[in-house]
Amino acid sequence: MRYSLSTLFLCFFIQVSIAQISVEKLEEALSDYTTKIEHATVLQDCGHAFDGPAFFYKQVENNWLDFALNISSDSKKNIGRDMYNRYVTLGQLDNNHFAKPKVEEILQRIVINASRKDVSYRISILKSEEINAFATLGGYLYITTGLINFIDSYDELAFIIGHEVAHEDKLHTQRKVTKLTLSTDLEGMTRMEGFTDIANKINRTFSPPFDQIDEYEADKVGFELAKAAGYDVNRFADFFKKLERYEKQDLIKKLTSTHPFAEHRKKCVQSYITQ
């Protein structure tokens, strides 16, 4: 995790030269970047060997994206609402699912401790056998019926919901949309495609191994949110323990996947418990 100061600044200025940001923004970004480096040990002893360098690169990219485009709150809500309405039109929401009241209760207990207070969160259950959960702009969160069937406890589900809240709370969803906006016609795409399709396009185009750092951060923040809401931290890693059984690890997958290996995420969560 420790790299020479000259190496860090070299990586930083290479990225800045591409971004072409102003001197004032450069100074502010450098200050913010330096602060974030102090928290790099979040991956110590629990991530892949590549996660350390990826962490440093990701902080540079985040600073650049935050300065490159400022998406208004109204725009975020509109994009999120468009995605939600699309699911409604397609009849993909399961509003009568037995777990819906509990899912909404968990969300309300978790968002109390979210750092951004300007976001109104809502969660929906999608009719899908896929084991998945994701967040879109404007605080719209989704979990699938397949995921609900896969988990063994509401404590486990609380960690997953906390993870998705963290993606919005820490601007991960906004930065993904910023990437896409800088490269294509976002407004045109939102009329034609769902957010998951858009996210897949982003992930195929922009540095998947570096986006894995967002997942680590969302795990850590989600852990804290679910813990603060009173859920059992000893059940938070259960999801990864089950995923681990079906996962094959190899270097190619590490470099092309948008998510870290379940084993490494499990170890990180377990380290948060011991700490």
SVG drawing of the C-alpha trace seen along z (x, -y; Angstrom):
<svg xmlns="http://www.w3.org/2000/svg" viewBox="-49 -29 59 52">
<polyline fill="none" stroke="black" stroke-width="0.4" points="0.0,0.0 2.9,-2.4 4.4,-4.0 7.1,-6.7 5.8,-10.3 7.4,-10.9 5.4,-8.0 2.2,-9.3 2.7,-12.8 3.8,-11.5 0.5,-9.5 -1.4,-12.6 0.1,-15.0 -0.2,-12.5 -4.0,-12.3 -4.3,-16.1 -2.5,-16.8 -5.2,-14.7 -8.0,-16.4 -6.7,-19.9 -8.2,-21.4 -7.3,-24.9 -4.5,-25.7 -7.0,-26.7 -8.9,-23.4 -5.6,-21.5 -4.6,-22.9 -7.9,-22.0 -7.9,-18.6 -4.3,-17.9 -5.3,-18.9 -8.3,-16.6 -6.3,-13.8 -3.6,-14.1 -6.3,-13.8 -7.8,-10.7 -4.4,-9.0 -4.3,-8.9 -7.3,-6.5 -5.6,-4.1 -5.1,-1.5 -8.8,-0.6 -7.6,2.2 -4.7,3.3 -4.5,7.1 -7.8,7.8 -7.6,6.9 -5.9,8.2 -2.3,7.1 -3.5,4.9 -6.0,3.0 -3.3,0.8 -2.2,-0.9 -5.8,-0.9 -6.8,-2.8 -4.4,-5.7 -5.4,-5.9 -9.1,-6.0 -8.6,-9.0 -7.1,-10.9 -9.9,-9.9 -12.6,-10.8 -11.1,-14.3 -11.1,-14.9 -14.6,-13.6 -15.9,-15.8 -14.5,-18.9 -15.3,-17.8 -19.0,-18.0 -21.5,-19.1 -24.8,-17.3 -27.6,-19.3 -29.8,-17.6 -32.8,-18.0 -31.0,-16.3 -30.1,-13.4 -33.7,-13.0 -34.9,-13.2 -32.5,-10.5 -33.4,-8.3 -37.1,-8.8 -36.9,-8.0 -35.3,-4.7 -37.9,-4.0 -40.8,-4.8 -39.3,-2.5 -39.4,0.4 -43.0,-0.5 -43.9,-0.5 -42.3,2.8 -44.2,4.3 -40.9,5.3 -41.6,4.1 -42.9,6.5 -44.8,4.2 -46.7,7.1 -43.6,9.0 -43.8,10.3 -40.4,8.7 -41.2,5.2 -42.3,3.7 -39.2,5.1 -37.0,3.9 -38.4,0.4 -38.0,0.5 -34.3,1.4 -33.7,-1.4 -35.2,-4.0 -33.1,-2.8 -30.0,-3.0 -30.4,-6.3 -30.6,-8.2 -26.9,-8.0 -26.1,-8.7 -23.8,-11.8 -25.7,-13.5 -29.0,-14.7 -30.3,-16.1 -31.1,-12.7 -34.6,-11.1 -34.0,-7.4 -36.6,-4.8 -36.1,-1.1 -37.9,1.2 -38.0,5.0 -37.4,6.2 -38.9,9.4 -35.7,11.2 -34.0,14.4 -30.7,12.7 -28.9,12.2 -28.4,8.4 -28.8,5.0 -27.9,1.6 -28.3,-2.1 -29.3,-4.8 -29.1,-8.6 -31.5,-10.4 -31.6,-7.8 -33.4,-5.1 -32.3,-1.7 -33.2,1.8 -32.9,5.4 -34.1,8.5 -36.3,11.2 -33.4,13.6 -31.2,11.8 -34.0,11.9 -34.2,15.7 -30.4,16.0 -29.9,14.3 -30.4,15.9 -31.1,13.0 -32.3,9.4 -28.9,8.5 -27.3,9.7 -29.8,7.7 -29.2,4.6 -25.5,4.7 -26.4,5.0 -28.8,2.1 -26.2,0.1 -23.8,0.9 -26.2,-0.5 -26.9,-3.6 -23.2,-4.1 -22.9,-4.2 -25.2,-7.2 -23.9,-8.8 -20.3,-8.7 -21.1,-9.9 -20.2,-6.6 -23.3,-6.7 -22.8,-10.3 -19.2,-9.7 -20.3,-6.8 -22.8,-9.1 -20.2,-11.8 -18.0,-9.4 -20.7,-8.5 -21.8,-12.1 -18.3,-13.1 -18.2,-10.4 -21.7,-10.1 -25.3,-11.4 -26.6,-10.5 -30.0,-12.1 -30.5,-10.0 -29.4,-6.8 -31.8,-7.3 -34.7,-7.3 -33.7,-4.0 -31.9,-2.0 -32.1,-1.1 -29.5,-2.3 -28.0,1.2 -27.4,1.2 -25.8,-2.2 -23.6,-1.1 -22.5,2.0 -21.5,-0.3 -19.5,-2.4 -17.8,0.5 -16.8,2.0 -15.3,-1.4 -13.6,-2.7 -11.0,-0.8 -13.0,2.0 -10.3,2.8 -10.2,-0.7 -14.0,-0.8 -13.6,2.1 -12.3,-0.4 -15.8,-1.9 -17.1,1.5 -14.6,1.7 -15.6,-1.8 -19.3,-1.0 -18.7,2.2 -16.9,0.2 -19.5,-2.6 -22.4,-0.1 -20.9,1.8 -20.9,-1.3 -24.4,-2.3 -25.9,1.1 -23.9,1.4 -25.2,-2.1 -28.7,-0.9 -28.4,1.9 -27.9,4.9 -25.6,7.9 -22.2,7.3 -21.4,11.0 -23.8,11.7 -22.6,9.0 -20.0,11.2 -22.5,14.1 -23.3,12.9 -19.7,13.1 -19.2,16.5 -21.9,17.9 -20.7,16.1 -17.2,17.4 -18.4,21.0 -19.3,20.2 -16.4,17.9 -13.3,18.8 -10.3,16.5 -7.9,15.7 -5.9,12.6 -8.0,12.0 -11.2,11.9 -9.5,9.5 -8.6,7.1 -12.0,7.2 -14.5,7.4 -16.2,4.4 -16.4,6.1 -13.6,7.5 -13.4,11.2 -15.9,12.2 -13.1,13.7 -11.3,10.4 -14.5,8.5 -15.3,11.1 -11.9,10.6 -12.3,6.8 -15.7,7.1 -14.2,9.5 -11.4,7.1 -13.9,4.3 -15.5,6.6 -12.2,7.2 -11.4,3.5"/>
</svg>
